[in-house]
Each structure stands twice: as structure tokens, then as C-alpha cells.
Amino acid sequence: MSTRSFRPEELEPKRGVALNRREFFEMAGAGLLIVATAPASEAQRGAGAGAGTLDTRLHIGEDGFITILNGKIEEGQGALTELAMAAAEELRAPLDRICMVMGDTDRTPNDGGTAGSGTTPRSVPQVRRVAAAARALLLTAAGRQLGADAAGLEVRNGAVQFAGKTFGYADLARSPELAAAYKNVLPEGTALTAVKDWQILGKPQVRLDARGLVTGAHRFPSDIVRPGMLYGRVLRPPSYGATLDSVDLAAAKKMPGVKAVRDGSFVGCAAPTAFAARKAMEAISATAQWKTVEQPSSDTLFDYLKQHASQQGRPQAQGRGSVEKGLAEARRRLKATYRVAYAQHAPMEPRAAVAEWQDGRLTVWTGTSNPGSVRQTLAEVCSVPAERVRVVVPHFGGGFGGKHTGEAALEAARLAKETGHPVAVQWTRAEEFTWAYFRPAALIEVEAGLDADNSISAWDFTNYNSGSSAIDPPYRIPNTRVRFMPSSSPLRTGSYRVLAATANNFAREAFTDELAEAAGKDPLEFRLSHLDNDRIRNVLKAATEKFGWLERRKKRRSGTGIGLACGTEKNSVVAACCEVEVDPRTGAPRVIEFVQAFECGAILNPANLRSQVEGAIMMGLGPALREEILFKDGRLTNGDFASYAVPRFRDLPKLDVVLLDRKDLEPAGAGETPIIAIAPAIANAVFDSTGQRMRAMPIHAPRG
Amino acid sequence: MASIRFTVNGKTSDVETEAERPLLEVLREDLGLTGTKYGCGEGQCGACTVLLDGRPVLSCITPAHEAQGHHIVTIEGLARNGALHPVQQAFLDEGAVQCGYCTPGMVLRTVALLTAHPRPTDAQIVEGLNGNLCRCADYRRIQAAVRRTAESTGKRD
């Protein structure tokens, strides 16, 4: 099955003519336009300050194709397919009649960033409401046209059948009496199809956009080519914090076809080939004089983070009871410190953009999760009104939270403006490692007390620098204090799949095993005795049963260890069990088997959910086992794939994923939470194997 | 500048270019074959894999002049008359695609693997594809797609 999705040129605004969305539809044909007014809160959340409400979201063409317009983006997580399924379900139309237009600031509403597992819980219901309203209109129109009572009709396979006659979406689009529907405002609270009646949602569906990916036909942002386009490069400082003293562009400017520009600290060049641009940049770089400043190094990172705590931003604290009293009264107290290294997302496609100026209007094709805010930034930096800036986000090559910004877009726009040509900028892998942002390193201190019944009576947990996601323990503990202390990060940091939940879950779940041992309890039994959350209990049960936890705790295999962990974030729950083997010579753990149970409410697309969970496990093995950004004197010392060892095929363990389908719960996103239980499960398994507690990510046992 | 002649996906190509320029950039910029991807430029990720006389090579670290007189196959050259190559079909059927940026390299590496080992063991799949990175980390499904191809093409023998 393939879904036709509009190619950019199909609906491209005419040269130099700015079209607003209404004009776009008029140009696109006499189809049906449904205007949806979203609740104010949703509009505000989606749109950012000052932007209006969401409006145009669905279009029915005379060819019977139904176009869904959505401001979210596709970066490999499966949003396009999921939203198309949601539309097809409510339209009662075949999936191959749905066209998706996503992430294009001229054509789609501003739905805010694609982040925080938000597309499933917020955009899916929104698309379903719009589609359900379109189906209601089809029924009404069919009733009038076919002379039947609409209440007795139903839509099947995209059409209404009555008395031997058929009335489908193509007929609806052509219906002159429905011209008025162009101005219809969607009613609030449109009834959605009950989960038990789903025909398309809930069933496994291969990516609708997969064919263009396996044939190489899809144009990623780095594949966009425009007439007269040049390839651009930007001068980078030799180290963090370095400032440009002087630079000489003369040699580069003499090279054939090369344009070199300087605007303050921004120095770049563009040339007819990437090779020529590289040579020109080498010539420029050779002349650059820099002022460097002293920078912290990774070998003193955690002291640095503690020393600089709360110099940036206010600490956040929450809790219940009295942690001081709880600790004072505890029968036994334990304390530990955990360290989590900086990690880089390293998506396969480094940052890339093509920028083109035409008649004072700027169009940028780029890979970002935030087309709306990138548009705003482009407008500000280029001093043009935002209405004259269009950001188009083709399906791009991975982000994992690492492409919330638009650096390449900005660089391409500046070079395009200065050179008078469309310019493509694709970061090198070294640039992506060095100048993209990192997942923040974390220093976590935790102290807890056990009471006379060996229950946790007090919990004092402080995260320095990395964040407060999932910082609250899911366990029943009468006295808690959890704190996040911002620090002055030596490296630029930002979002990464599920933010600090990975670090906080690592420390909490590894420490929980220490408490279980002190209490003389099995890690599973100890957790269950503190857990009221049935959803976590269920995934723990599912994972441990699949793994055979109880039997394998009794029958130990020599040379290996087993561990488990659980957690919750973004309204989904996860539990993992694994078996590891530690290389006695190097101390490096290898994961032999990994079992994970995950539950995120009613499952929308089981095939995609499984690949998200499996992918999260495999990606999570990286920072759990090896990935650690190292830096000295303001430079990375392992900023390439040769030395920063992301997971490869050889790391693939025996992998089992158990998906629990809670049809009674609203669907929650699944791109993030499945990564949070990996590192602690491994740390606990390494302890089981070696008797050594693992308190740092990446996890490494002492060398033998 | 050098004059380089080679065939790409069965068609003869003449390019006038710097001999040391990476083959990857000649394919993408001069010949418009953007299915071959830049991933690292250091020969570590396999996204730029193409077949040179049937052998997988990393086009990001292969100077253009090394293609002189040879036959190159890129991802665009696999499907025939709209019919997907069995490896492409298997990737599609297994859903072994997330962001898809590594997919062309993975598919071509698999074609080469299956030429050398029509019925590869799991260990041969792991070793054969270990040089290709997938950051969506869909390795289990890619492995399943390789197995599926081996089974489907095996049946036709």
C-alpha cells in the first residue's frame, strides 16, 4: 500500500507570489474546506506567543484524495503514518486515499514542536476530530443528494451506498451545495470512533512513506537541490568559547566560483561544489586568528557541575513528609552518588538546510522539529517579517530531540542572502558532534532510609545539571525530597529522547537495588512491595514472566548476571530485564538478552510501536555501555564515529519486546519512555555478575 | 581536473572533476543521485555505500578517479521497471525502516552480503552489516529483512 503525498512542486506557490492558506486551497481546486477552531488552550500550546488559532486542516479533492495538514514533522518516528491512520479511521476511507502535508509553515498550521511524545496524545485526537466532522458532512450531503435520512446512512470505504447509488468524498468535493461548508466551523466535542470499533487504528501498518526510503527517491533536507544552488560552509572556532580576532578572505575569493562572506563573527563561503567550498574554507581557516578562553575538561566535569550548581537558574524542589525526620528515624541509611556522561544524538543525517531568496521572500528546507520557531528566528536574524519566511521540513534523517533548533537553516539563509544564490549547508559529522547540543551530563546524589519493616521510609534525591524529568520516585515512600539543581554546563545542552528521565531513572533504579539488597529482598519483590501504580506492576509482571526472572534468580549461570528496572514518564510505563556478561579482562559488559515490557494506553500502530521500543532499547545501549563525550581545552577528543562508539549490529542482543495494549486508556506517545529502564537494568545485572555496584553511565566494571 | 568515465546503474557517465573529489559528491552533485548519503565522511557509518563492480565501497572516502572504467550501482539502480529489488522489498515488508537515512547503504550492503553468502548465518549478517550504522537502531528488523530476502530468493532457486 502506498499513500500519495503531495510533492513540493505540485502545490508550489507561483513564482514570487505569497499565498495564504485560503488562496492555496482556492488554487488547489474546488474542493471542500473544513475550518477547524481548536480550543484556545490547544491553540496557545501549539502556536507560541502571538500566533492565531489553528485553522485549515483538511481538504477533500475532486479526485477523492483527502489531504491532512499538520504542523508536526516526520523524522522517522512514524507520525505521518499514525496521523494518516487516524484520519482514515474517522473518515471511513481507505488509507491510500489520505495525503499528508506536514511541517510547512506556509501550508500547515503551527502545531508547535514535535517533541515530548506529544503527537500521539494531542495531534491524533485533533486529526480524528477533524476527520470525523468531514465524515458527518459526507453523510449530510449524501442524505440530501440520495434522498435518504442521513441518520440511517453510513460511510464505508470512503462512500455512502443507498438504493443502488454511491456518494463518496469525490462527489462531496464536487457538490455545489456544499460551498457553504468552506466556512464551517468544526463543532466542539465531535464524537470519535470507539476503540472497539477501530478498523484501521490498532492494526499493524508499515510506514506509508517507506517506499521512497528503500528506493532512495525520497529527498531528505540534505538532498534538496535548487537551480543555481551553491554549497556553503561556515568557519568554526577551533575550541569552545574562542572568538575571532581576524581573518582574510582574499585567497578564497580568488578561487573559481567561490563566494566568501564575513558579517561580524559569521564567516562563510559558498561554491559550485561541496569540494570547492571545503577547499575555500580551508584557505579561510588558515588565515583566521582566534582568542581562546580556558575551558573545563571532562576529567573534572562532575566536580565542576557541583561547584557551579545553582549559579544558573533556580533550584526546583518537591516532596512530601519530612525527609530529615524520615532519615533520622531510619533503621538503616544508604547513600550513593551517580554520574551520567554527556551524550550526543548523532542522527544519521547531520544538520542540513537549503535556503533560497526570491523577491524578498525566504524559503528554507531543513530538518528541524520546530519549523515555527525556526521561521521566527530566521525572520529576526534576516530582518524580514515572518510572513515572508517559509520553512519546509521534509521527512529528515533522525533527531531524537537533537534537532529542535535551526543552525544550518540560519547559516544557509545568511549565505544565500549574501551570495544571491540558493545555498545548501550540510554539517559535517565533526560539526554535528561538536556544535550540535548534547544530552546534559548529570551528577545525582541520593540518600534513603529503611524502616524496621525494611520499607523505604525516606528518600532524598538531588540531580545536578541534567533536569527534573521523572525525578519523583514511583514508589510509596512517606518522606521524600527531590531536587533539581541547575548548573553551569561546560557544553551546550538540550533535549534528548525523554530528557533527564534516563539519568534520574538510572540513579533511582540502581539505588533501589542497593536498598533491596540491604533489606534482604529480591529486587522484584522489593519494588512490588513499594508500588501502588498498577500499570507499572503490570509491565514488571509482563517483563519478568517473559524473562523467567524468578527461575533465573534461582538458577544462576556462572559468568553472567541478571538485572531489572522499571519506570514511568509521559503517561507510559516500562519494565526491563536483562542478562549481561562482563569481559573479565576489560570490565566491559555485553548484553546477552534484553526483555522489555511497555504500555502506553491503547496501541495505535503495533508495528510502529514495536520498532520505536526496539529502537529505543538499541539506542539506549549506547550511553548505557560506551557513549561518553570527552573534552579537553574546549575541544572534543572523541567527536567522530571511530572513537564515539554508538551501537552497532554486534551489540544486538536477544531482544524481546512485550507490548501491553490498554484499550481502556488514552494512547500516549512511545518514542521516549522505552529508553529509561535500559541502563539501570544493565547496572543491576553487572552487580549481579561482579558484586560491584555500577554508579556511572556509561557502565563499566573495574578491569580484571 | 580529470576526465573520468564510468558506468552508473548501467549508463555511461563522463565527468570532468578533481580526481581526489569523493565519489559520493560526484554521484550526488554532478549526477543528481542523491540516494547515496553522507553520514560521516570518515568511512565509519556505511551510509554512502555503493557497489563498485559488485563490491561494496564507501563512496565518501573513495576518490572519484578510482571509479574510472568501473561499474557503479547506487540505490537508484536496484529497482527494475518499478519492481523493487528483493532486498528493498524485504526491508519494506519487515518495516525495517525508521528515518531511512541509512537504508540505501544498508540495502546495498545487504545485496553484496547475499551475493557472497546467499544463505547467511546470523553471525555472517552481523559481521556483514556491522560497518553500517542505524541511529534509529532498527538492527533487529534489518537483520530480519536480510533473513527474509535470503529465504525468498532461496525459494526461487
Boltz contact constraints between the chains, C-beta under 6 A:
constraints:
  - contact:
      token1: [A, 75]
      token2: [B, 99]
      max_distance: 6.0
  - contact:
      token1: [A, 76]
      token2: [B, 98]
      max_distance: 6.0
  - contact:
      token1: [A, 76]
      token2: [B, 99]
      max_distance: 6.0
  - contact:
      token1: [A, 76]
      token2: [B, 136]
      max_distance: 6.0
  - contact:
      token1: [A, 206]
      token2: [B, 95]
      max_distance: 6.0
  - contact:
      token1: [A, 207]
      token2: [B, 97]
      max_distance: 6.0
  - contact:
      token1: [A, 210]
      token2: [B, 92]
      max_distance: 6.0
  - contact:
      token1: [A, 210]
      token2: [B, 97]
      max_distance: 6.0
  - contact:
      token1: [A, 213]
      token2: [B, 97]
      max_distance: 6.0
  - contact:
      token1: [A, 213]
      token2: [B, 100]
      max_distance: 6.0
  - contact:
      token1: [A, 213]
      token2: [B, 103]
      max_distance: 6.0
  - contact:
      token1: [A, 214]
      token2: [B, 88]
      max_distance: 6.0
  - contact:
      token1: [A, 214]
      token2: [B, 91]
      max_distance: 6.0
  - contact:
      token1: [A, 214]
      token2: [B, 92]
      max_distance: 6.0
  - contact:
      token1: [A, 214]
      token2: [B, 103]
      max_distance: 6.0
  - contact:
      token1: [A, 215]
      token2: [B, 79]
      max_distance: 6.0
  - contact:
      token1: [A, 216]
      token2: [B, 35]
      max_distance: 6.0
  - contact:
      token1: [A, 216]
      token2: [B, 75]
      max_distance: 6.0
  - contact:
      token1: [A, 216]
      token2: [B, 76]
      max_distance: 6.0
  - contact:
      token1: [A, 216]
      token2: [B, 104]
      max_distance: 6.0
  - contact:
      token1: [A, 223]
      token2: [B, 34]
      max_distance: 6.0
  - contact:
      token1: [A, 273]
      token2: [B, 29]
      max_distance: 6.0
  - contact:
      token1: [A, 274]
      token2: [B, 25]
      max_distance: 6.0
  - contact:
      token1: [A, 275]
      token2: [B, 21]
      max_distance: 6.0
  - contact:
      token1: [A, 275]
      token2: [B, 25]
      max_distance: 6.0
  - contact:
      token1: [A, 347]
      token2: [B, 135]
      max_distance: 6.0
  - contact:
      token1: [A, 348]
      token2: [B, 39]
      max_distance: 6.0
  - contact:
      token1: [A, 348]
      token2: [B, 101]
      max_distance: 6.0
  - contact:
      token1: [A, 348]
      token2: [B, 102]
      max_distance: 6.0
  - contact:
      token1: [A, 348]
      token2: [B, 135]
      max_distance: 6.0
  - contact:
      token1: [A, 349]
      token2: [B, 101]
      max_distance: 6.0
  - contact:
      token1: [A, 397]
      token2: [B, 99]
      max_distance: 6.0
  - contact:
      token1: [A, 397]
      token2: [B, 101]
      max_distance: 6.0
  - contact:
      token1: [A, 398]
      token2: [B, 99]
      max_distance: 6.0
  - contact:
      token1: [A, 398]
      token2: [B, 135]
      max_distance: 6.0
  - contact:
      token1: [A, 398]
      token2: [B, 136]
      max_distance: 6.0
  - contact:
      token1: [A, 428]
      token2: [B, 41]
      max_distance: 6.0
  - contact:
      token1: [A, 429]
      token2: [B, 40]
      max_distance: 6.0
  - contact:
      token1: [A, 429]
      token2: [B, 41]
      max_distance: 6.0
  - contact:
      token1: [A, 607]
      token2: [B, 95]
      max_distance: 6.0
  - contact:
      token1: [A, 611]
      token2: [B, 138]
      max_distance: 6.0
  - contact:
      token1: [A, 614]
      token2: [B, 140]
      max_distance: 6.0
  - contact:
      token1: [A, 615]
      token2: [B, 136]
      max_distance: 6.0
  - contact:
      token1: [A, 615]
      token2: [B, 137]
      max_distance: 6.0
  - contact:
      token1: [A, 615]
      token2: [B, 138]
      max_distance: 6.0
  - contact:
      token1: [A, 618]
      token2: [B, 137]
      max_distance: 6.0
  - contact:
      token1: [A, 618]
      token2: [B, 139]
      max_distance: 6.0
  - contact:
      token1: [A, 619]
      token2: [B, 137]
      max_distance: 6.0
  - contact:
      token1: [A, 640]
      token2: [B, 42]
      max_distance: 6.0
  - contact:
      token1: [A, 641]
      token2: [B, 40]
      max_distance: 6.0
  - contact:
      token1: [A, 641]
      token2: [B, 44]
      max_distance: 6.0
  - contact:
      token1: [A, 641]
      token2: [B, 45]
      max_distance: 6.0
  - contact:
      token1: [A, 642]
      token2: [B, 44]
      max_distance: 6.0
  - contact:
      token1: [A, 647]
      token2: [B, 137]
      max_distance: 6.0
  - contact:
      token1: [A, 648]
      token2: [B, 130]
      max_distance: 6.0
  - contact:
      token1: [A, 649]
      token2: [B, 126]
      max_distance: 6.0
  - contact:
      token1: [A, 649]
      token2: [B, 129]
      max_distance: 6.0
  - contact:
      token1: [A, 649]
      token2: [B, 130]
      max_distance: 6.0
  - contact:
      token1: [A, 649]
      token2: [B, 139]
      max_distance: 6.0
  - contact:
      token1: [A, 650]
      token2: [B, 126]
      max_distance: 6.0
  - contact:
      token1: [A, 650]
      token2: [B, 130]
      max_distance: 6.0
  - contact:
      token1: [A, 652]
      token2: [B, 139]
      max_distance: 6.0
  - contact:
      token1: [A, 655]
      token2: [B, 140]
      max_distance: 6.0
